[in-house]
Amino acid sequence: MAAPGGAAGPADGMDASYGAVAGPGAMAPGGPPQAGGRIHLPGSAAEMKAMAGAALKKAKAGLKVTLADMPALLVPWLLFCICLLPVAMCEDMTLNYCALGLCVTLGIGFLLLSYGRAWRTLAITCLVAVALGEFLGTYERYKYLAPYFVYLRSPYYTDVLPVSMPSAYQDAGFLGFSADTKVDPSLGLGYQSGDLWCVAPIVGLARPESRSPQPTGFWAVGKNCCQARGQFQCGNLNSNQVHGGLVVMDVGSFDDAEIPTYRLAAKAASKTYGLTVPANPIFVKWSTAPETALPSMYGEAVDFVVMAVIIFFVIVPLMSVLLSCLDLALTDREDDEHWHADKVRVMKFGIDIMPKKWDRETQMDLMNNRCYWSGEIIYDYAFHIANKHMYLGVLLAHPAHPYSKWERLVVLIIVSLFIVFPVSAFSLKVGTSGGLHLVVILFFVTLPRNLLKLYLVQITQQDAVMELEEGQHPDSARCRQALQWEIGFLAFCCLICGLTVAICVVYIQNATTTPLGEVLRSNADGLAFAFVLEPLIDLFVPFVGLDSYEGTWTLGFFGRWRRERDYFAATGSVGTKAPTEQQQQPPIDAAAAMRQLEASRGRPLFRDAGTEILLAPEAQFRHRSRRAKLGAYGGHDPTLFAGGGYRQAEAPFENMPPGKMVY
């Protein structure tokens, strides 16, 4: 029906806005589409840009994952790598058992101690990553690594006559035949069984005058490189320099066994060409020299592992998208009793792009290895391991950590050299696998390495301890003396390390003809042991309680994290807290004053038992002497608390640097 005036109108019963297109002025730039189904088309480039910006802002608002989530999202990938690499790349399974125990313990601990739904989902992802890493590592081990080690340890034979009985060479990994040996492609045969299994006899150039069938115990083989009769083209048959190949062995492969099928093909060829085949013929991949075959086999194993690691790393952003789709947030969440956003803003990883001056409280907590920060176990563990681990800390430690990155790098180099070269030297006597090799790594390398590392860490932090705990000025004589002792001790360790490396190099070169690099590479599992055992020991290392927790012990990261969490729930603070105005009001009793004094001087709730007992005897002596002195006066220092209140002490902190607030 036509509208008045001849204009076309909407159909009966249909809304007038149906199918209409709004003009440029129908909607504000970046605003939503108008009601009634109208579609707004931007009238200018500026309006289009505004609409795109609004859409991007809306998409970002709906994204529940932020850059701060990356450390936590990388934890499943790290556990995957820790499970995959030992089983896939190391011959000895002991490291795999240690890695699996570490990752399973972490996954279960994360699941039991996580609070938010997003964090419990991430904990389940950690357990899935552990299972997947172990499965793929086992698959790679039996498909690629097991054959490599079998061939590596199998004997090589040269100048083998093709008329010899193959039973004398059943243990061979590689066979080199006499110079007059060749493969006869005219007697080749292809046996169809899925693939075309090709065989051809290995014969000598000199044919015997006798017409009686000669035993053919050695066969060149390959797949899909021949025809049903003759024209065998597997391997480099035309080279006069090739007279051997790699022996086919069915070891550790998930694929179907090859030898039975090649045996059927050889029997078919013997019937076709009138040849005699012994009971156990040997099948050889012609022209495959061990110098190129073994690196190629190991390269396939490495390629598989690298590809698995890269693919699983791609899962990290996919995990973030999944959490966003499920409306789950990790760090972008409101404050609650189990989440401390103020501490999350302090937890930095790696290099601080915008350098800032960090407060004394943060530095004290970092130096004392505080475990409870954000309130979620996975995020706190990621931060803990980034600051505690010898290898990860070089890159990921907090920029304000008193144990600086250059100190970590020096300690890492010293300790790593003390691992690789002695283990390589010992391996020439005890081998690169087995029980003796494990004993050497654990007791003669790992244990001294841990003690050396613990002492080096203690030495490198002495100046920071004096500045933060004892209030010494950085330019004071004691701090300068501590720094000089640190530099001198590190230089001494470098000298001893250099002598150790030189002695090991001389011994290795005199004891074997194998290149030094190959010997070191084959014993690099010592570094892998160091990487895995450090967090594993950290889960079970004892911590001794201090001050109000004196006389109590806890075990490992999880135990200390729970104690610090409970302490926070009871007191509202963990670690070194700056005094508040309310805390400074007099009068105050001596016992409370002592507790506040200890807190102001940075005493943690717990400390590593090794550091507290073995490496700080002087500090322990000073602590005991001070307690004995205070005990004579009823638990407090009369000079400190003389007068009407705690604040009336006369210069109790003469060593504190200027500008520091004290009680």
ZIHUTA-V533801 format. One record per backbone hydrogen bond with DSSP energy under -1.0 kcal/mol. CO is the residue of the C=O (numbers start at 1). NH is the residue of the N-H. E is the energy in kcal/mol with one decimal. If there is no record, write none. Layout:
co=CO nh=NH e=E
co=CO nh=NH e=E
This chain:
co=3 nh=6 e=-1.5
co=7 nh=3 e=-2.5
co=11 nh=14 e=-1.9
co=15 nh=18 e=-1.6
co=17 nh=20 e=-1.9
co=23 nh=26 e=-1.7
co=28 nh=31 e=-2.3
co=39 nh=22 e=-1.0
co=44 nh=48 e=-2.1
co=45 nh=49 e=-2.3
co=46 nh=50 e=-2.2
co=47 nh=51 e=-2.3
co=48 nh=52 e=-2.3
co=49 nh=53 e=-2.3
co=50 nh=54 e=-2.1
co=51 nh=55 e=-2.2
co=52 nh=56 e=-2.4
co=53 nh=57 e=-2.4
co=54 nh=58 e=-2.2
co=55 nh=59 e=-2.2
co=56 nh=60 e=-2.5
co=57 nh=61 e=-2.2
co=58 nh=62 e=-1.5
co=66 nh=69 e=-1.5
co=67 nh=70 e=-1.5
co=69 nh=73 e=-2.5
co=70 nh=74 e=-1.9
co=72 nh=75 e=-1.1
co=74 nh=78 e=-2.4
co=75 nh=79 e=-2.4
co=76 nh=80 e=-2.3
co=77 nh=81 e=-2.2
co=78 nh=82 e=-2.4
co=79 nh=83 e=-1.9
co=80 nh=84 e=-2.5
co=81 nh=85 e=-2.5
co=84 nh=88 e=-1.9
co=85 nh=89 e=-2.2
co=86 nh=90 e=-1.7
co=93 nh=97 e=-2.1
co=94 nh=98 e=-2.1
co=95 nh=99 e=-2.7
co=96 nh=100 e=-2.8
co=97 nh=101 e=-2.4
co=98 nh=102 e=-2.3
co=99 nh=103 e=-2.6
co=100 nh=104 e=-2.6
co=101 nh=105 e=-2.1
co=102 nh=106 e=-2.3
co=103 nh=107 e=-2.7
co=104 nh=108 e=-2.6
co=105 nh=109 e=-2.4
co=106 nh=110 e=-2.8
co=107 nh=111 e=-2.1
co=108 nh=112 e=-2.3
co=109 nh=113 e=-1.9
co=110 nh=114 e=-1.3
co=116 nh=120 e=-2.3
co=117 nh=121 e=-2.3
co=118 nh=122 e=-2.1
co=119 nh=123 e=-2.1
co=120 nh=124 e=-2.2
co=121 nh=125 e=-2.1
co=122 nh=126 e=-1.8
co=123 nh=127 e=-1.7
co=124 nh=128 e=-2.3
co=125 nh=129 e=-2.6
co=126 nh=130 e=-2.1
co=127 nh=131 e=-2.2
co=128 nh=132 e=-2.7
co=129 nh=133 e=-2.6
co=130 nh=134 e=-2.2
co=131 nh=135 e=-2.2
co=132 nh=136 e=-2.7
co=133 nh=137 e=-2.1
co=134 nh=138 e=-2.1
co=135 nh=139 e=-2.5
co=136 nh=140 e=-2.6
co=137 nh=141 e=-2.1
co=138 nh=142 e=-2.1
co=139 nh=143 e=-1.6
co=140 nh=144 e=-2.6
co=140 nh=145 e=-1.6
co=141 nh=146 e=-3.3
co=144 nh=148 e=-1.4
co=145 nh=149 e=-2.3
co=146 nh=150 e=-2.0
co=147 nh=151 e=-2.7
co=148 nh=152 e=-2.3
co=149 nh=153 e=-1.4
co=155 nh=173 e=-2.7
co=155 nh=174 e=-1.0
co=157 nh=176 e=-3.1
co=160 nh=178 e=-1.9
co=161 nh=164 e=-1.9
co=165 nh=168 e=-1.5
co=166 nh=169 e=-1.9
co=169 nh=172 e=-1.5
co=173 nh=247 e=-1.8
co=174 nh=157 e=-2.4
co=175 nh=245 e=-2.0
co=176 nh=160 e=-2.2
co=178 nh=181 e=-1.6
co=180 nh=205 e=-2.7
co=182 nh=203 e=-2.5
co=184 nh=187 e=-1.2
co=185 nh=188 e=-1.6
co=185 nh=232 e=-1.0
co=188 nh=230 e=-3.0
co=189 nh=199 e=-2.1
co=191 nh=197 e=-2.9
co=193 nh=195 e=-1.6
co=195 nh=193 e=-2.7
co=196 nh=224 e=-3.3
co=197 nh=191 e=-3.1
co=198 nh=222 e=-1.5
co=199 nh=189 e=-2.3
co=200 nh=220 e=-2.9
co=201 nh=184 e=-2.1
co=203 nh=182 e=-2.9
co=214 nh=276 e=-1.2
co=217 nh=282 e=-3.1
co=218 nh=202 e=-2.5
co=219 nh=284 e=-3.2
co=220 nh=200 e=-1.7
co=222 nh=198 e=-2.8
co=225 nh=233 e=-2.3
co=228 nh=190 e=-1.3
co=230 nh=227 e=-1.4
co=235 nh=237 e=-1.4
co=243 nh=177 e=-4.1
co=244 nh=287 e=-2.7
co=245 nh=175 e=-2.2
co=246 nh=285 e=-3.0
co=249 nh=251 e=-1.3
co=258 nh=262 e=-2.4
co=259 nh=263 e=-2.4
co=260 nh=264 e=-1.8
co=261 nh=265 e=-2.1
co=262 nh=266 e=-2.5
co=263 nh=267 e=-2.2
co=264 nh=268 e=-2.2
co=265 nh=269 e=-2.2
co=266 nh=270 e=-2.4
co=267 nh=271 e=-2.0
co=268 nh=272 e=-1.9
co=269 nh=273 e=-2.8
co=270 nh=274 e=-1.1
co=270 nh=275 e=-1.6
co=276 nh=216 e=-3.6
co=282 nh=219 e=-2.5
co=283 nh=248 e=-3.1
co=284 nh=221 e=-2.2
co=284 nh=286 e=-1.0
co=285 nh=246 e=-1.3
co=285 nh=288 e=-1.3
co=289 nh=292 e=-1.0
co=289 nh=293 e=-2.8
co=290 nh=294 e=-1.8
co=292 nh=296 e=-1.4
co=293 nh=297 e=-2.4
co=294 nh=298 e=-2.5
co=295 nh=299 e=-2.3
co=296 nh=300 e=-1.8
co=297 nh=301 e=-1.5
co=298 nh=302 e=-2.3
co=299 nh=303 e=-2.7
co=300 nh=304 e=-2.0
co=301 nh=305 e=-2.0
co=302 nh=306 e=-2.8
co=303 nh=307 e=-2.4
co=304 nh=308 e=-2.3
co=305 nh=309 e=-2.5
co=306 nh=310 e=-2.4
co=307 nh=311 e=-2.6
co=308 nh=312 e=-2.3
co=309 nh=313 e=-1.6
co=310 nh=314 e=-1.5
co=313 nh=316 e=-1.3
co=314 nh=318 e=-1.2
co=315 nh=319 e=-2.7
co=316 nh=320 e=-1.7
co=317 nh=321 e=-2.1
co=318 nh=322 e=-2.3
co=319 nh=323 e=-2.3
co=320 nh=324 e=-1.9
co=321 nh=325 e=-2.6
co=322 nh=326 e=-2.0
co=323 nh=328 e=-3.3
co=324 nh=327 e=-1.5
co=331 nh=333 e=-1.9
co=336 nh=339 e=-1.2
co=339 nh=336 e=-1.2
co=340 nh=344 e=-1.7
co=341 nh=345 e=-1.7
co=343 nh=347 e=-1.2
co=346 nh=348 e=-1.3
co=359 nh=363 e=-1.7
co=360 nh=364 e=-2.5
co=361 nh=365 e=-2.4
co=362 nh=366 e=-2.3
co=363 nh=367 e=-2.4
co=364 nh=368 e=-2.1
co=365 nh=370 e=-2.5
co=366 nh=369 e=-1.3
co=374 nh=340 e=-2.2
co=376 nh=380 e=-2.3
co=377 nh=381 e=-2.4
co=378 nh=382 e=-2.4
co=379 nh=383 e=-2.0
co=380 nh=384 e=-2.5
co=381 nh=385 e=-3.1
co=382 nh=386 e=-1.5
co=383 nh=387 e=-1.2
co=384 nh=388 e=-1.8
co=385 nh=389 e=-2.2
co=389 nh=393 e=-1.8
co=392 nh=395 e=-1.1
co=392 nh=396 e=-2.9
co=393 nh=397 e=-1.4
co=396 nh=350 e=-1.5
co=398 nh=401 e=-2.0
co=402 nh=404 e=-1.4
co=404 nh=408 e=-2.1
co=405 nh=409 e=-2.4
co=406 nh=410 e=-2.1
co=407 nh=411 e=-2.3
co=408 nh=412 e=-2.7
co=409 nh=413 e=-2.4
co=410 nh=414 e=-2.3
co=411 nh=415 e=-2.7
co=412 nh=416 e=-2.6
co=413 nh=417 e=-2.2
co=414 nh=418 e=-1.9
co=416 nh=420 e=-2.7
co=417 nh=421 e=-1.4
co=419 nh=423 e=-1.8
co=420 nh=424 e=-2.3
co=421 nh=425 e=-2.2
co=422 nh=426 e=-2.7
co=423 nh=427 e=-2.1
co=426 nh=429 e=-1.8
co=426 nh=430 e=-2.3
co=427 nh=431 e=-2.4
co=434 nh=438 e=-1.9
co=435 nh=439 e=-2.4
co=436 nh=440 e=-2.4
co=437 nh=441 e=-2.1
co=438 nh=442 e=-2.7
co=439 nh=443 e=-2.6
co=441 nh=446 e=-3.3
co=442 nh=447 e=-1.4
co=445 nh=449 e=-2.3
co=446 nh=450 e=-2.6
co=447 nh=451 e=-2.1
co=448 nh=452 e=-2.8
co=449 nh=453 e=-2.8
co=450 nh=454 e=-2.7
co=451 nh=455 e=-2.2
co=452 nh=456 e=-2.7
co=453 nh=457 e=-2.7
co=454 nh=458 e=-2.0
co=455 nh=459 e=-2.6
co=456 nh=460 e=-2.6
co=459 nh=462 e=-1.4
co=461 nh=465 e=-2.5
co=462 nh=466 e=-2.2
co=463 nh=467 e=-1.9
co=464 nh=468 e=-2.9
co=465 nh=469 e=-2.3
co=465 nh=470 e=-1.5
co=466 nh=472 e=-3.2
co=473 nh=476 e=-2.4
co=476 nh=480 e=-2.3
co=477 nh=481 e=-2.3
co=478 nh=482 e=-2.4
co=479 nh=483 e=-2.4
co=480 nh=484 e=-2.4
co=481 nh=485 e=-2.3
co=482 nh=486 e=-2.2
co=483 nh=487 e=-2.5
co=484 nh=488 e=-2.6
co=485 nh=489 e=-2.7
co=486 nh=490 e=-2.5
co=487 nh=491 e=-2.3
co=488 nh=492 e=-2.3
co=489 nh=493 e=-2.5
co=490 nh=494 e=-2.4
co=491 nh=495 e=-2.1
co=492 nh=496 e=-2.5
co=493 nh=497 e=-2.7
co=494 nh=498 e=-2.6
co=495 nh=499 e=-2.2
co=496 nh=500 e=-2.4
co=497 nh=501 e=-2.6
co=498 nh=502 e=-2.3
co=499 nh=503 e=-2.4
co=500 nh=504 e=-2.4
co=501 nh=505 e=-2.5
co=502 nh=506 e=-2.3
co=503 nh=507 e=-2.3
co=504 nh=508 e=-2.6
co=505 nh=509 e=-2.5
co=506 nh=510 e=-1.7
co=507 nh=511 e=-1.7
co=508 nh=512 e=-1.6
co=515 nh=519 e=-1.9
co=516 nh=520 e=-2.5
co=517 nh=521 e=-2.4
co=518 nh=522 e=-2.2
co=521 nh=524 e=-1.4
co=523 nh=526 e=-1.4
co=524 nh=527 e=-1.2
co=524 nh=528 e=-1.2
co=525 nh=529 e=-2.6
co=526 nh=530 e=-2.0
co=527 nh=531 e=-2.4
co=528 nh=532 e=-2.2
co=529 nh=533 e=-3.2
co=530 nh=534 e=-1.4
co=532 nh=536 e=-1.6
co=533 nh=537 e=-3.1
co=534 nh=538 e=-1.9
co=537 nh=540 e=-1.6
co=537 nh=541 e=-1.2
co=541 nh=556 e=-3.1
co=542 nh=609 e=-2.2
co=543 nh=554 e=-2.0
co=544 nh=607 e=-1.9
co=546 nh=549 e=-2.6
co=547 nh=550 e=-2.0
co=549 nh=552 e=-2.1
co=552 nh=545 e=-2.9
co=554 nh=543 e=-2.8
co=555 nh=559 e=-1.4
co=556 nh=560 e=-2.3
co=557 nh=561 e=-2.9
co=558 nh=562 e=-2.2
co=559 nh=563 e=-2.0
co=560 nh=564 e=-2.6
co=561 nh=565 e=-2.3
co=562 nh=566 e=-2.7
co=563 nh=567 e=-2.4
co=564 nh=568 e=-2.2
co=565 nh=569 e=-2.4
co=566 nh=570 e=-1.6
co=567 nh=571 e=-2.5
co=568 nh=572 e=-2.8
co=582 nh=585 e=-1.0
co=589 nh=593 e=-2.3
co=590 nh=594 e=-2.4
co=591 nh=595 e=-1.9
co=592 nh=596 e=-2.4
co=593 nh=597 e=-2.6
co=594 nh=598 e=-2.5
co=595 nh=599 e=-2.1
co=596 nh=600 e=-2.6
co=597 nh=601 e=-1.5
co=598 nh=603 e=-2.0
co=599 nh=602 e=-1.5
co=605 nh=546 e=-2.5
co=607 nh=544 e=-2.4
co=608 nh=612 e=-2.9
co=609 nh=613 e=-2.7
co=610 nh=614 e=-1.4
co=610 nh=615 e=-1.6
co=616 nh=620 e=-2.5
co=617 nh=621 e=-2.4
co=618 nh=622 e=-2.6
co=619 nh=623 e=-2.4
co=620 nh=624 e=-2.7
co=621 nh=625 e=-2.8
co=622 nh=626 e=-2.4
co=623 nh=627 e=-2.0
co=624 nh=628 e=-2.6
co=625 nh=629 e=-2.4
co=626 nh=630 e=-2.5
co=627 nh=631 e=-2.4
co=628 nh=632 e=-1.1
co=630 nh=633 e=-1.4
co=630 nh=635 e=-2.4
co=631 nh=634 e=-1.4
co=637 nh=641 e=-2.1
co=645 nh=648 e=-1.2
co=646 nh=649 e=-1.1
co=653 nh=656 e=-1.3
co=657 nh=660 e=-1.3
